[in-house]
Amino acid sequence: METHTFTPSSRYRAKLILFMTFIAILVMVGGLLLSWPIGRDDGPRAARICILVFFLVDLAWYLVALVLVRPYFRSLRYEIQDD
């Protein structure tokens, strides 16, 4: 019985990074949209703090995701067997 093992194209890794970047941008826009009403009610200082917190949390998970993309990509294998 013969088994053929394949790995995904390197373009898939680029797609993963692009997807993570898109999600990070969406989270940041959501944070900006949520901080706007806070700024109207509690003042501009509260809005700046809210924006800073959203930015730091977003940046933290984004950097972790970028670090984990490479090991995840290298772990992918596809096998085709004769049976």
C-alpha positions in Angstrom: 0.0 0.0 0.0 1.4 3.3 -1.1 0.7 6.6 0.7 1.2 10.0 -0.8 1.7 12.9 1.6 1.2 16.5 0.6 1.6 19.9 2.3 -0.4 23.0 1.5 1.0 25.7 -0.7 2.8 28.6 0.9 0.0 30.9 -0.4 -2.2 29.3 2.2 0.0 30.7 5.0 -0.3 34.1 3.4 -4.1 33.7 3.4 -4.0 32.8 7.1 -2.1 35.9 7.9 -4.4 38.1 5.8 -7.4 36.6 7.5 -5.9 37.3 11.0 -5.2 40.9 9.9 -8.8 41.3 8.6 -10.2 40.1 11.9 -7.9 42.4 13.9 -9.0 45.3 11.8 -12.7 44.4 12.4 -12.1 44.2 16.2 -10.3 47.5 16.2 -13.2 49.2 14.2 -15.6 47.6 16.7 -13.6 49.1 19.5 -13.7 52.5 17.9 -17.4 52.3 17.4 -18.0 51.3 21.0 -15.7 54.1 22.3 -17.6 56.8 20.4 -20.8 56.6 22.7 -18.6 56.3 25.8 -16.8 59.5 24.7 -20.1 61.3 24.3 -21.3 60.3 27.7 -18.2 60.3 29.9 -15.9 62.7 28.0 -12.9 62.5 25.7 -10.6 61.1 28.3 -12.8 58.0 28.8 -13.0 57.5 25.1 -9.2 57.7 24.7 -8.8 55.1 27.5 -11.3 52.8 25.8 -9.6 53.1 22.5 -6.2 52.4 24.1 -7.5 49.3 25.9 -9.1 48.0 22.7 -5.9 48.6 20.7 -3.7 46.9 23.3 -5.9 43.8 23.6 -6.3 43.6 19.8 -2.6 44.0 19.3 -1.8 41.3 21.9 -4.0 38.6 20.4 -2.9 39.6 16.9 0.8 39.1 17.7 0.1 35.8 19.3 -1.9 34.7 16.3 0.9 35.7 13.9 3.4 33.7 16.0 1.2 30.6 15.9 0.4 30.7 12.2 3.8 29.3 11.2 3.7 26.2 13.5 0.1 25.5 12.5 0.9 25.8 8.8 3.9 23.4 9.2 1.8 20.9 11.0 -0.7 20.5 8.1 -0.3 17.3 6.0 -2.7 15.6 3.6 -2.5 11.9 2.8 -3.9 10.0 -0.1 -3.8 6.2 0.3 -4.4 3.5 -2.3 -7.4 2.0 -0.5 
